Every structure is written in structure tokens, then in C-alpha cells.
Amino acid sequence: MKFRYLSTILISSLLFSCNYLDFDETNGLKTKEDMYKYFGTTESMLTNVYSYMPQDFGSMDHAMRDCGSDDAEFGLTSAVVQRFNNGGWSSIKTLDDKWTLYNGVRAANSFLKEIESVDFSRYQYEPAYQNWLKKLKFFPFEARVLRAHYFFELARRYGDIAMPLEVLDKEGANTIAKTKFADVINFIVSECDEAAKVLPLTYEEEPDKQIGRVTKGFALAVKTKALLYAASPLHNPTGDKELWKKAALAAQEIIDLNFYTLDPNGAANNIASKEAILLRMNDDNSDFELYNFPIRFTEGNRSDSPAASNYPSQNLVDAFETINGYSITLGNEGWETEDPNFDVENPYANRDPRFAKTILTNGMDFKGTTIETFVGGKDYAEVSMGGSPTGYFLRKYIQETTSFVPDQTVLAKHHWVIYRYAETLLTYAEAMANAFPENMEYTDDVYKHSALWAINEVRGNVNMPAIENCSQEEFMTRLRNEWRVEFAFEDHRFWDVRRWKIGDSTQRELYGVKIEREGTGFKYSKTLYETRIWKDCMYLYPIPQSEIFKNSNLNPQNTGW
């Protein structure tokens, strides 16, 4: 079956005004009327709305947002991502503020206004006319879900946000007030509910069979994610169970579709996976590998020292259980676990299968050879020379077939997951555990599945032992760890730390490992790589001071900034 990818390349003729809330497509070459005169250019305007979707999992000059959490470190100490960790973050020195998402909002607002008056009836005798009409009926709802998604991305950063629902002039952009977080969430839910009534589950039976478009599943996913954040401790300090029930029911809507399934092989770079609810697809390239391969595999193409690479931490390594379901940590006296089958001589073997798909460690096979991160090994070097500051390399999303060998270069596709079904299941598990804290096996006629069932669906998908019934406190500890290992390097940990309000206990110290030869084996020593700064104001981003100067109605600034 032949599918067509949704292109996310911007139209070269589009120019945008510098004010993020003031949208004007007219550039002297083509007017709005010109852009909506033909189906092809109308479709391109919707493609432009799509172009603001995230990818690279928060990449900031090659740094993933996980490097602002306890899961990872970025090689360059001068990189902007370090402001998350070193106290250099402020309303004047912002990073990842994504105020530019208002470009996506205004593009959606303009599209929704113009699509109302689009009339292609003059082309009714064209062979493609009926297919155009079939696609057009979905366009406004795709744009509404995308706008809702952008509002969510802004709200989880700033809390209360400006929420323009129409194209603003300069005066309107500079006077619009903030909308309360709860009201933003309610709007997102309403928009997604309306869109879900119209959008298909798949475009396989639609014209062009396009992949990468917003579906009914993604509309419900945006709704589910918004309600999860609304119910989480950051925005629900009293633990209101009704908010958790709403999140559970939203997740159950996706489960009840009976359309998505977990993929034991993972959904990354797999457009055919029934787990992937939405992917952002890209052309073949090698940038991700160039910056994240161990340096000896880059054939001299990476010249930066230290490397602008993302390195998993020992903190994250310790989150992966043994294959038998026991916790394991590297302590000051070596490896610690109650697993009787653990082999201290081979500590990275027989771990949760997700470990080897996420992290590249000493002794692992990679590109036909063995990784050596022990002192003196082929992949060991001082950080200043491109070595790993933590003793680990990234494996997740790495396309191993990529090659930089001269005259034998190989590129690969990178399809970044926006949302996948495992997130639905863990959302449901978390919501049920908080809505019905007295019983992790609770079900009734409304809530058809238990929290325990949902988490064990995810664990069972990778052949990890099921979690047995336990107290809510123990369950939440296991669940938070499950979020961490299942979605490592998929732009979750940074946000989960914030919505759970656990930054003070998790973001202070980042550890690595030092591996030394000892006889025929190795000695593993836990090392403190970095002491980080955490302040509770970091649970939300500061509103850029430059925006407050332009619009005083964006006051008050978020607490602590």
C-alpha cells in the first residue's frame, strides 16, 4: 500500500511579522486571497500550521531537554541548556521559552478564519474535486487540535497564558490578558472533544492515504495529556480526586477505541507501528548520530571537544530494574540489589530490556564492535577531548546503520514520537491510583480497568514481571519509575519532575560511573559529576521579560522569577 507523508516544509513565500501574536501572511507577493484561491495552496497553509510541532525532544543546539533533568548531561558546559542546572536561568536569560509557539497559534487562527470562506465549487468538474472536499472537511478540525496542542505546550511551561482565538492586530497583541490555567485546559478539552467527533482514526481510506496528520486518536491524546497535567500535584495541590477521574476517563476513551496496541519493538522510526498515535516525520539525515555517536564512529566529522552530545546519567541507569524485577543501584560500595541472580561481573546484562535500547554501555555490541568506556578503552576519553562525562552514551533513537566512513556514508530517517499508546496506559494507571487510592485493583462499571492492569500492560509488553497489588505509596513509586524508563529521552522526565513537584529531591546531584580494569574484570565506581542548583520557581518557566515590557497585562510574573 502506498502512503504519502505530510510534508512539514514551510512555504518559501510566507513571511511573518515579528510580533508573535500579530499575524499577517501578506508579503507583497501573495495575499491571503491568493493563498486560499487553490486547493494546493490552501493545503499548504494547513501544512504550515503543522510545521510548529516539536521534534528532537526539546533540542536546544543539539541538547535534549532531558539534559535539564537528572536523566542526562550535555557535553558542553557552556551550552544554553545548562541554565536549567546552574542557576543562570532567569526571565531575562530564558531558554526553551517557546514563546514562538504563538506563531503556530496565529497560523492556526488565520487558517481557521480563512477556511470558512473557501469555495472551490468553480472546480467541481475537475477530476480531483470530490477528493478535495473529503480532505477539506477535516482541515479545520486538524487546525483546532494543533492549536490546542500549542496552547498545552505553552501552558505547561508558564501556567496561566495569553490565549488568542482570533488574528490580533498590534494593539490587541500588546494588551491581551492571561487566561487561567484551568480555563486553558477546559478549552483544550472542548476543542479536542469536538474534533474527535469528526476526525478519522486513520487516513488509510482517505484520499492520498497521508501519514502524520492529526487523527481522532491524537485529538483524544491532547485532551488526555492536558487533563493529566491539570490533575497532577503542581496544578492540583489539594489532590482533588475528581480531576484524576476526568484524566482516567479521558485515557479510557483511547483504550476503548481498541485501535492502538503496544509495540514490543518500540514505535521509534516505525510509521507502521500501531502504538504510534502521532509521529513527526523527517527526511534522511545523520545529524543526530553525528552529535551522539561515540566519537570514534564519526570518522573525524565531529570536531567539537567536548562533544555537543547527550549522555545518560547513572541516576537513570539505576532506574532500570533487573530482568527479574528487582531494583539495582550503584552505591559507594558497588552494585546493590536483592536479585539473587545478579552477576556483579556483568552488571549491564539481564536488565529490563528497555535498558539496552536506551543506553550504550561498556561491553555492549555496537556497529560490529564492542563499546569500551573503561579507563584506557577505545571509547574512553577526557570530557575535554569528546569523552562521556557520565561513562555512558545514548542509544535511543540512534540509527546504528548511519555511517560516516568516507565514500560509504549512510543516512537514516528519524521519526520523532509526539504521542504513543504507552502514555495512555501510564496516564490511566496514575489517574486511577490517585482517584481510588485505597485499591490499586479498583474497577467498576464506569472505570473498566484497574491501575494495576494498566501498568502491567506496559511492563508485560517488554516481558518484565507484573507488579503485584500493593499500597498506593508503593504503587506510585513503581509507577513513576515506569514513566522514567519507558519514556527515557522522549521528553517526559523534565516535565514529570515538575508536574509531580519532586525537583528538590531529584535535581540536585548528577552521577556517572568510572570503570577500571581489575584483573580479568572491571571495577565500577559511582562518581558525582555535577552538583546542580534547584529552586522551586523552576516548576514553571519565567515569562520572558521582553514580552512583559511589550504587554503589561502578562503580569504578574510567575512566582519566584
PASEDO-229745 format. One record per residue (C-alpha): residue in three letters; x, y, z. Coordinates in steps of 0.2 Angstrom, whole numbers, padded with zeros to 4 digits, always signed. Layout:
BEGIN
ALAXYZ;...
END
This chain:
BEGIN
MET+0000+0000+0000;LYS+0007+0017-0005;PHE+0006+0031+0008;ARG+0010+0049+0006;TYR+0020+0058+0020;LEU+0013+0075+0026;SER+0026+0087+0021;THR+0031+0100+0035;ILE+0042+0111+0024;LEU+0037+0129+0026;ILE+0031+0138+0010;SER+0045+0149+0005;SER+0034+0164+0001;LEU+0027+0166+0018;LEU+0034+0179+0029;PHE+0029+0183+0047;SER+0028+0199+0057;CYS+0040+0200+0072;ASN+0026+0200+0085;TYR+0021+0183+0089;LEU+0003+0187+0092;ASP+0001+0198+0077;PHE-0001+0188+0061;ASP+0000+0194+0043;GLU+0003+0182+0029;THR+0003+0196+0016;ASN+0021+0199+0010;GLY+0018+0209-0006;LEU+0020+0194-0017;LYS+0005+0184-0012;THR-0011+0190-0002;LYS-0022+0179+0009;GLU-0034+0178-0006;ASP-0021+0171-0017;MET-0016+0158-0004;TYR-0033+0152-0002;LYS-0038+0153-0021;TYR-0032+0135-0025;PHE-0033+0118-0015;GLY-0015+0115-0016;THR-0010+0132-0008;THR-0024+0130+0005;GLU-0017+0113+0010;SER+0000+0121+0011;MET-0007+0134+0023;LEU-0013+0120+0034;THR+0004+0111+0032;ASN+0012+0127+0039;VAL+0001+0126+0055;TYR+0009+0108+0057;SER+0026+0115+0055;TYR+0027+0121+0073;MET+0025+0103+0080;PRO+0040+0099+0091;GLN+0054+0087+0087;ASP+0071+0081+0093;PHE+0063+0080+0110;GLY+0067+0098+0116;SER+0083+0100+0106;MET+0092+0116+0110;ASP+0108+0117+0100;HIS+0108+0098+0100;ALA+0104+0097+0118;MET+0089+0087+0123;ARG+0078+0094+0136;ASP+0082+0078+0147;CYS+0099+0086+0150;GLY+0089+0098+0161;SER+0084+0084+0172;ASP+0093+0070+0182;ASP+0092+0058+0167;ALA+0106+0066+0157;GLU+0121+0078+0155;PHE+0126+0088+0140;GLY+0144+0088+0135;LEU+0146+0107+0133;THR+0146+0116+0150;SER+0144+0132+0141;ALA+0128+0126+0132;VAL+0112+0136+0135;VAL+0103+0120+0142;GLN+0115+0121+0157;ARG+0105+0136+0163;PHE+0092+0124+0169;ASN+0105+0117+0180;ASN+0117+0130+0185;GLY+0107+0145+0191;GLY+0109+0155+0175;TRP+0090+0154+0171;SER+0080+0170+0173;SER+0066+0180+0164;ILE+0080+0189+0155;LYS+0091+0174+0151;THR+0077+0162+0145;LEU+0079+0146+0136;ASP+0067+0135+0128;ASP+0054+0148+0131;LYS+0044+0143+0116;TRP+0035+0160+0115;THR+0037+0157+0097;LEU+0023+0144+0098;TYR+0012+0159+0096;ASN+0017+0158+0078;GLY+0009+0142+0077;VAL-0007+0148+0086;ARG-0008+0163+0075;ALA-0006+0152+0059;ALA-0020+0141+0066;ASN-0031+0156+0069;SER-0028+0164+0052;PHE-0031+0147+0044;LEU-0047+0144+0053;LYS-0054+0161+0048;GLU-0050+0160+0030;ILE-0055+0142+0028;GLU-0073+0147+0032;SER-0075+0156+0016;VAL-0065+0144+0005;ASP-0076+0139-0010;PHE-0069+0128-0024;SER-0086+0125-0032;ARG-0079+0133-0048;TYR-0068+0117-0049;GLN-0082+0105-0047;TYR-0079+0097-0064;GLU-0061+0094-0060;PRO-0056+0075-0058;ALA-0049+0078-0040;TYR-0064+0089-0034;GLN-0073+0076-0024;ASN-0056+0071-0015;TRP-0053+0089-0011;LEU-0070+0090-0002;LYS-0066+0074+0008;LYS-0050+0082+0014;LEU-0057+0099+0017;LYS-0070+0093+0029;PHE-0055+0088+0041;PHE-0044+0103+0039;PRO-0052+0115+0052;PHE-0053+0101+0065;GLU-0034+0097+0062;ALA-0030+0115+0064;ARG-0040+0116+0080;VAL-0032+0101+0088;LEU-0015+0108+0083;ARG-0019+0125+0091;ALA-0025+0116+0107;HIS-0008+0106+0107;TYR+0001+0123+0106;PHE-0009+0130+0120;PHE-0005+0115+0130;GLU+0014+0117+0127;LEU+0013+0135+0132;ALA+0003+0131+0147;ARG+0014+0118+0154;ARG+0028+0130+0153;TYR+0020+0146+0160;GLY+0004+0140+0169;ASP-0008+0155+0165;ILE-0006+0161+0147;ALA-0012+0173+0134;MET-0024+0163+0123;PRO-0029+0172+0107;LEU-0043+0164+0097;GLU-0043+0176+0083;VAL-0030+0186+0072;LEU-0024+0200+0083;ASP-0018+0217+0077;LYS-0003+0225+0086;GLU-0014+0234+0099;GLY-0023+0218+0103;ALA-0007+0208+0104;ASN+0001+0221+0116;THR-0015+0221+0128;ILE-0021+0203+0128;ALA-0023+0197+0146;LYS-0018+0180+0153;THR-0031+0166+0154;LYS-0031+0155+0170;PHE-0023+0138+0168;ALA-0039+0128+0172;ASP-0048+0138+0159;VAL-0035+0134+0146;ILE-0037+0116+0150;ASN-0055+0117+0149;PHE-0054+0125+0131;ILE-0042+0112+0126;VAL-0053+0098+0131;SER-0068+0106+0122;GLU-0059+0108+0106;CYS-0052+0091+0106;ASP-0069+0083+0110;GLU-0077+0092+0095;ALA-0063+0087+0084;ALA-0063+0069+0089;LYS-0081+0068+0083;VAL-0076+0072+0065;LEU-0058+0066+0063;PRO-0054+0048+0057;LEU-0044+0036+0067;THR-0033+0034+0051;TYR-0032+0041+0034;GLU-0029+0024+0025;GLU-0046+0025+0017;GLU-0045+0044+0014;PRO-0038+0052-0002;ASP-0019+0051-0003;LYS-0018+0040+0012;GLN-0007+0053+0021;ILE+0003+0048+0037;GLY+0007+0061+0050;ARG-0010+0070+0050;VAL-0020+0074+0066;THR-0032+0060+0069;LYS-0046+0056+0082;GLY-0033+0047+0092;PHE-0022+0062+0093;ALA-0036+0074+0097;LEU-0041+0062+0112;ALA-0022+0061+0117;VAL-0020+0080+0118;LYS-0036+0080+0129;THR-0029+0066+0140;LYS-0012+0074+0142;ALA-0020+0091+0147;LEU-0031+0083+0160;LEU-0016+0073+0167;TYR-0007+0089+0170;ALA-0022+0098+0177;ALA-0024+0083+0190;SER-0005+0082+0194;PRO+0001+0090+0211;LEU+0008+0106+0203;HIS-0009+0111+0197;ASN-0019+0101+0210;PRO-0011+0104+0227;THR-0027+0098+0236;GLY-0027+0081+0227;ASP-0044+0083+0220;LYS-0050+0066+0215;GLU-0062+0072+0203;LEU-0048+0079+0192;TRP-0040+0062+0192;LYS-0056+0054+0187;LYS-0058+0065+0172;ALA-0040+0061+0167;ALA-0044+0042+0169;LEU-0060+0043+0159;ALA-0050+0053+0145;ALA-0037+0039+0144;GLN-0050+0026+0144;GLU-0058+0034+0129;ILE-0042+0030+0119;ILE-0041+0012+0127;ASP-0059+0009+0122;LEU-0056+0013+0104;ASN-0047-0004+0103;PHE-0037+0003+0089;TYR-0020+0005+0096;THR-0008-0008+0103;LEU+0009-0009+0112;ASP+0023-0012+0101;PRO+0036-0024+0108;ASN+0049-0017+0096;GLY+0046+0001+0100;ALA+0037+0014+0090;ALA+0053+0025+0086;ASN+0055+0027+0067;ASN+0041+0015+0063;ILE+0027+0023+0054;ALA+0018+0007+0053;SER+0018+0004+0072;LYS+0000+0003+0080;GLU+0007+0011+0095;ALA+0012+0027+0087;ILE-0003+0039+0088;LEU+0007+0053+0080;LEU+0024+0055+0074;ARG+0034+0069+0066;MET+0042+0063+0051;ASN+0058+0069+0043;ASP+0069+0066+0028;ASP+0085+0055+0029;ASN+0099+0064+0039;SER+0114+0060+0050;ASP+0114+0075+0062;PHE+0108+0066+0077;GLU+0121+0052+0075;LEU+0135+0064+0072;TYR+0132+0073+0089;ASN+0128+0057+0099;PHE+0139+0043+0092;PRO+0154+0039+0102;ILE+0167+0049+0094;ARG+0177+0035+0086;PHE+0162+0031+0075;THR+0161+0049+0067;GLU+0177+0047+0056;GLY+0183+0064+0061;ASN+0167+0073+0055;ARG+0163+0079+0073;SER+0176+0092+0078;ASP+0169+0099+0094;SER+0178+0095+0110;PRO+0170+0092+0122;ALA+0156+0084+0112;ALA+0139+0093+0110;SER+0131+0076+0115;ASN+0118+0069+0126;TYR+0124+0057+0139;PRO+0113+0046+0151;SER+0117+0048+0169;GLN+0120+0035+0182;ASN+0104+0041+0190;LEU+0094+0035+0175;VAL+0104+0019+0174;ASP+0099+0015+0192;ALA+0081+0016+0187;PHE+0081+0001+0176;GLU+0077-0015+0186;THR+0085-0032+0184;ILE+0076-0044+0172;ASN+0068-0052+0187;GLY+0060-0035+0193;TYR+0072-0031+0207;SER+0079-0013+0209;ILE+0098-0011+0207;THR+0109+0004+0211;LEU+0127+0008+0210;GLY+0132+0013+0228;ASN+0148+0019+0236;GLU+0152+0001+0239;GLY+0147-0006+0222;TRP+0132-0013+0215;GLU+0117-0016+0227;THR+0102-0027+0223;GLU+0092-0041+0231;ASP+0091-0051+0215;PRO+0100-0067+0219;ASN+0104-0070+0200;PHE+0113-0053+0198;ASP+0130-0055+0191;VAL+0141-0042+0198;GLU+0154-0045+0185;ASN+0142-0041+0171;PRO+0131-0028+0179;TYR+0123-0022+0162;ALA+0117-0039+0157;ASN+0100-0046+0162;ARG+0092-0029+0165;ASP+0075-0023+0159;PRO+0075-0025+0140;ARG+0072-0006+0138;PHE+0089-0003+0146;ALA+0099-0009+0131;LYS+0088+0000+0119;THR+0091+0016+0128;ILE+0109+0017+0134;LEU+0125+0012+0127;THR+0137+0005+0140;ASN+0154-0004+0142;GLY+0153-0021+0134;MET+0139-0018+0123;ASP+0139-0023+0104;PHE+0138-0008+0093;LYS+0141-0007+0074;GLY+0151-0023+0074;THR+0162-0020+0088;THR+0162-0019+0107;ILE+0160-0002+0117;GLU+0174+0001+0128;THR+0171+0015+0141;PHE+0183+0009+0154;VAL+0198+0019+0158;GLY+0210+0017+0143;GLY+0197+0009+0132;LYS+0193+0014+0114;ASP+0178+0024+0119;TYR+0186+0032+0134;ALA+0192+0050+0134;GLU+0193+0065+0145;VAL+0177+0076+0143;SER+0188+0090+0135;MET+0193+0078+0121;GLY+0175+0072+0117;GLY+0173+0058+0130;SER+0157+0054+0140;PRO+0156+0064+0157;THR+0145+0050+0164;GLY+0153+0035+0157;TYR+0138+0031+0146;PHE+0132+0035+0128;LEU+0114+0037+0121;ARG+0107+0023+0111;LYS+0088+0028+0110;TYR+0084+0035+0093;ILE+0101+0031+0087;GLN+0101+0024+0069;GLU+0115+0011+0070;THR+0116+0009+0051;THR+0121+0028+0050;SER+0139+0028+0043;PHE+0152+0042+0041;VAL+0165+0032+0033;PRO+0171+0041+0018;ASP+0163+0036+0001;GLN+0152+0024+0012;THR+0141+0037+0021;VAL+0124+0031+0026;LEU+0109+0042+0031;ALA+0093+0036+0040;LYS+0076+0043+0044;HIS+0071+0050+0061;HIS+0053+0050+0065;TRP+0050+0058+0082;VAL+0036+0052+0093;ILE+0024+0065+0098;TYR+0012+0053+0107;ARG+0011+0034+0108;TYR-0001+0022+0116;ALA+0010+0018+0131;GLU+0007+0035+0138;THR-0011+0032+0138;LEU-0009+0017+0149;LEU+0003+0025+0161;THR-0009+0040+0162;TYR-0023+0029+0166;ALA-0013+0020+0179;GLU-0008+0036+0188;ALA-0025+0043+0187;MET-0034+0028+0194;ALA-0021+0026+0208;ASN-0025+0044+0213;ALA-0044+0043+0210;PHE-0046+0027+0220;PRO-0030+0027+0232;GLU-0037+0013+0243;ASN-0036-0001+0230;MET-0024-0002+0215;GLU-0036-0016+0208;TYR-0051-0005+0209;THR-0064-0006+0194;ASP-0082-0003+0192;ASP-0095-0001+0178;VAL-0088+0016+0173;TYR-0069+0013+0176;LYS-0067-0004+0167;HIS-0048-0007+0171;SER-0038-0005+0186;ALA-0022+0005+0189;LEU-0013-0012+0191;TRP-0019-0018+0175;ALA-0013-0003+0165;ILE+0005-0003+0172;ASN+0007-0021+0169;GLU+0001-0020+0151;VAL+0016-0009+0149;ARG+0028-0020+0158;GLY+0022-0036+0150;ASN+0025-0028+0133;VAL+0044-0030+0137;ASN+0042-0046+0147;MET+0045-0038+0164;PRO+0037-0046+0179;ALA+0020-0039+0184;ILE+0019-0028+0199;GLU+0008-0036+0212;ASN-0006-0027+0222;CYS+0002-0015+0235;SER-0001+0001+0244;GLN-0004+0017+0234;GLU+0013+0024+0240;GLU+0022+0009+0234;PHE+0012+0009+0218;MET+0016+0027+0214;THR+0035+0024+0217;ARG+0034+0010+0205;LEU+0024+0020+0193;ARG+0035+0035+0192;ASN+0049+0024+0189;GLU+0040+0016+0175;TRP+0037+0033+0167;ARG+0055+0036+0168;VAL+0062+0020+0160;GLU+0048+0018+0147;PHE+0049+0036+0141;ALA+0068+0040+0144;PHE+0074+0053+0131;GLU+0056+0056+0124;ASP+0054+0072+0133;HIS+0045+0066+0148;ARG+0056+0066+0163;PHE+0059+0085+0163;TRP+0041+0088+0164;ASP+0036+0074+0175;VAL+0048+0081+0189;ARG+0039+0097+0188;ARG+0021+0091+0187;TRP+0025+0079+0202;LYS+0034+0093+0211;ILE+0049+0082+0216;GLY+0063+0093+0209;ASP+0070+0097+0226;SER+0074+0078+0229;THR+0079+0073+0212;GLN+0088+0088+0203;ARG+0102+0092+0215;GLU+0116+0079+0210;LEU+0120+0071+0194;TYR+0131+0055+0194;GLY+0141+0045+0182;VAL+0152+0029+0183;LYS+0171+0026+0182;ILE+0175+0009+0176;GLU+0193+0002+0178;ARG+0201-0014+0174;GLU+0203-0026+0189;GLY+0211-0042+0185;THR+0200-0051+0171;GLY+0185-0040+0176;PHE+0181-0022+0180;LYS+0178-0011+0195;TYR+0163+0001+0194;SER+0164+0017+0205;LYS+0150+0029+0207;THR+0156+0047+0203;LEU+0147+0063+0207;TYR+0149+0073+0191;GLU+0139+0088+0195;THR+0130+0097+0209;ARG+0116+0107+0202;ILE+0105+0121+0208;TRP+0086+0119+0210;LYS+0074+0132+0215;ASP+0055+0129+0217;CYS+0051+0143+0205;MET+0058+0132+0191;TYR+0042+0121+0192;LEU+0036+0134+0179;TYR+0045+0144+0166;PRO+0048+0163+0169;ILE+0038+0174+0157;PRO+0051+0182+0146;GLN+0054+0200+0152;SER+0054+0206+0135;GLU+0036+0201+0132;ILE+0031+0209+0149;PHE+0039+0225+0143;LYS+0028+0225+0127;ASN+0012+0219+0137;SER+0010+0223+0155;ASN-0006+0213+0155;LEU+0005+0197+0156;ASN+0009+0202+0174;PRO+0011+0195+0187;GLN+0027+0186+0183;ASN+0027+0168+0189;THR+0031+0166+0207;GLY+0050+0167+0211;TRP+0056+0174+0195;
END
